Amino acid sequence: MKQILVATDFSNSAANAMEYAMHLAKILNMEVCAIHAIGPTEGINNNTYNAIFIDDYYNNKRQALKDWVAKFTYEDEFKDIEVNTVCGVGFLKNVIGKFIEEHHVELLVMGMTGSTNLSGIVGSNVSTIVSAVKIPTLIIPLESKFSGVPVITLATDYETRLSADDVNALNEMVEAFGSKNMKVLYVAERKDSKYIEAGESKLQDLIKNAELDFNYITDSRPLNGIMQFVEEHHTDILCLVKHHHNIVYRLFNRSTVNQIMNKTVKAILVLHE
């Protein structure tokens, strides 16, 4: 069965992301796996005595993860969801990357802030993971709660093409949520009508489970246009395509993502080419 992978550092933000993921798994009929990375030198600290008992330290971490997960699986609404746990030794991106290579992971879910209280995409684990993995990644801020029928907005400049896996994941989410419409926010670098019409047609062919509502940013400063759109149109999940040349990703690949999150957006779904 397909899995939703949830990265956790046992923080409040990770707990909120886990609860969000459990709701998603129930709707999408998927399993959940909570994954925790034990730092390469964690529990040792260059101390020979600690090194002798490192297996005990790892076992305690594994048990702590199981206990953490049990807080969610004990809830009546989540009892039917199969949840597994994995503790890997290494840097977070490597632990997650190895798991994704070996398992069929449909979606990675992460909290916006972790136990270090770092926020935003830049300078955090989120930035590292988004750059390293090639599967849809859902970023959940601490204050966000799951919405049963979320409003989904895809911000695009039509310059990039979604990967087949990401298109499939997005279609599955739209269908499972029962969303009849999905908003598309076109961030214009090219404004000729034929180019826009071609982009709209290709996107409509890809997203088969919803009617697309096309919107356009006319502000000369695209970030301001996105901010204004978010303020004026309720959006639960804002989708963007990760590509270093993509104008949308360039806008969000800095602290301005926090400004978006402080509006009505409940989550950001990062897709890939």
Stockholm file with secondary structure:
# STOCKHOLM 1.0

chainA/1-273         MKQILVATDFSNSAANAMEYAMHLAKILNMEVCAIHAIGPTEGINNNTYNAIFIDDYYNNKRQALKDWVAKFTYEDEFKDIEVNTVCGVGFLKNVIGKFIEEHHVELLVMGMTGSTNLSGIVGSNVSTIVSAVKIPTLIIPLESKFSGVPVITLATDYETRLSADDVNALNEMVEAFGSKNMKVLYVAERKDSKYIEAGESKLQDLIKNAELDFNYITDSRPLNGIMQFVEEHHTDILCLVKHHHNIVYRLFNRSTVNQIMNKTVKAILVLHE
#=GR chainA/1-273 SS CCEEEEECCSSHHHHHHHHHHHHHHHHHTCEEEEEEEECTTTTTTTCHHHHHTHHHHHHHHHHHHHHHHHHHHTSGGGTTSCEEEEEEESCHHHHHHHHHHHSCEEEEEEESSCTTCCCSSTTSHHHHHHHHCCSCEEEECTTCCCCSSCCEEEEECSSSCCCHHHHHHHHHHHHHHTCSEEEEEEECSCCCHHHHHHHHHHHHHHCCSSEEEEEEECSSSHHHHHHHHHHHSCCSEEEEEECTTCHHHHHHSSTHHHHHHTTTCCEEEEEEC
#=GC SS_cons         CCEEEEECCSSHHHHHHHHHHHHHHHHHTCEEEEEEEECTTTTTTTCHHHHHTHHHHHHHHHHHHHHHHHHHHTSGGGTTSCEEEEEEESCHHHHHHHHHHHSCEEEEEEESSCTTCCCSSTTSHHHHHHHHCCSCEEEECTTCCCCSSCCEEEEECSSSCCCHHHHHHHHHHHHHHTCSEEEEEEECSCCCHHHHHHHHHHHHHHCCSSEEEEEEECSSSHHHHHHHHHHHSCCSEEEEEECTTCHHHHHHSSTHHHHHHTTTCCEEEEEEC
//
